[in-house]
Amino acid sequence: MNWLDLYHSTEKAFKQFSINEILETNKVSIKYGLVLTAAEAQELIEARNRAVRCHGRVELGIEAVKKIIAAFCTSSYINPEDYAFILCELVDIFYHMKNETEDKMADDELISLMKEFFNHSSRGSVELLNNRELALFAGNFKRAHRETGHSPGGGSL
């Protein structure tokens, strides 16, 4: 077996492991009438991989995706027909916002903020969440950190 074959077999195994991890989230989301199929889980992993590449990030696992699923499956604005699509959009928005906040917000904090905006001021609109609420938040966040010269952790920029 050459290195390329080893890489491809490892990549395939990781992809299947990730799909299985996503499918495990159905144990919680089914309580809210939301379930991902294996094909939708694969689509979500592919959306995550595209988002990571597009936003120039390095991510080794899918914990953020699982946290997004856990947070948003309780939203009354998400219906079964749009569930997978909305999750794909939220994953892309999450990685975009990680860059916009220069990784100064913890994943849990960012996901909580996204959920708050999604469920309240955006009323379930991914477009309003991304293009209004989070865009405004990111601008204010950058401005505040530029003016204070401090990161949320108290260290200098």
HELIX and SHEET records of a PDB file:
HELIX    1   1 TRP A    3  GLU A   24  1                                  22    
HELIX    2   2 ASN A   26  SER A   29  1                                   4    
HELIX    3   3 ILE A   30  TYR A   32  5                                   3    
HELIX    4   4 ALA A   38  CYS A   54  1                                  17    
HELIX    5   5 GLU A   63  PHE A   72  1                                  10    
HELIX    6   6 TYR A   83  GLU A  100  1                                  18    
HELIX    7   7 ASP A  107  ASN A  119  1                                  13    
HELIX    8   8 VAL A  126  LEU A  128  1                                   3    
HELIX    9   9 LEU A  129  LEU A  134  3                                   6    
HELIX   10  10 ALA A  135  THR A  148  1                                  14    
END                                                                             
